[in-house]
Amino acid sequence: MMSEALEDVAAGRTATHGALNWVGMDGISLPVRVADHPVDARVAASVSLDDPAARGIHMSRLYLLLEELAERELEVSRIAGLLENFLASHAGLSRRARIALTGELTLRRPALVSPLAGWKGYPVALRSWREGNSVETQLELKVGYSSTCPCSAALARQLIQQQFDRDFGGESLDHASIRDWLGESHGILATPHSQRSEARITVRLADGVDTPPWLDLIEGVEAALGTALQTAVKRVDEQAFALANGQNTMFCEDAARRLHQALSETSGIAGFHVRVVHAESLHAHDAVAESQADWINSDGAL
């Protein structure tokens, strides 16, 4: 018995003409490797539909081509080749192709002082789009950190000074008395407020960079901020973290400027955009700051 050819309705022509900017799929599961670590990614893949009379694209072709990335390191050349294959599979239909992969890079991070260590997740994304021989690739990274408000730190110090004057005004004090007072909650009656904060870094890779510098970016961002979120800790680590926060107060403007400077000195980057968010513990709203250099918002960005 001969099998009948199955009709491909999507390959037909449409009665309502019109080109479409992008057509594709979102939320595709795909195992990949980022900085040689396994990542369960979610993928968005699409092409332009430039033939105004074409009914649709061949989504299954895009889906099957994604296998080229499965369980392999995300490299610019590999992504560029995949996008080229997207377009080759849609010759006559599409002139542009794009892909976005998002996931979480999980790294083992040491405690500040003790020998403990734990795992911390860093949300990452790679976005790339192609038109002809032109390929643009961006990396996105989110890093959490702690920020202590400089204003509240100054106000807390002032209150402590006032309490000291009330308790010891005019008295001659010895070292032991002052030391005891400093260890009492009655003396240190105010503390600055801190908040969990987040930096979102997006960079354009320079020409010739094939391996995205994920780990270098993470290390550089955390070093610039100085108070990265911790994993497993003992009390000695918590005390070291309190010291780091006390010696490293920052407004959101300070954080954005530090990151701008650090990224400006990072090789392999053609441009960047920085957005920091301080989830205020004083207010019911967030404090935000942004900075960028050599940044172009392309309509190919997802």
Secondary structure, DSSP 8 states (H G I E B T S, - for coil): --------GGGSB-SS---EEEEEEEEEEEEEEETTEEEEEEEEEEEEE--TTB----HHHHHHHGGGGTTSB--HHHHHHHHHHHHHTTTTT-SEEEEEEEEEEEEEEE-SSSS-EEEEEEEEEEEEEEETTEEEEEEEEEEEEEEE-HHHHHHHHHHHHHHHHHHHTT----HHHHHHHHTSTTTS-----EEEEEEEEEEEE-TT--S--HHHHHHHHHHHHS-B--SS--HHHHHHHHHHHHT----HHHHHHHHHHHHHT-TTEEEEEEEEEE--SSSSS-EEEEEEES----TT--
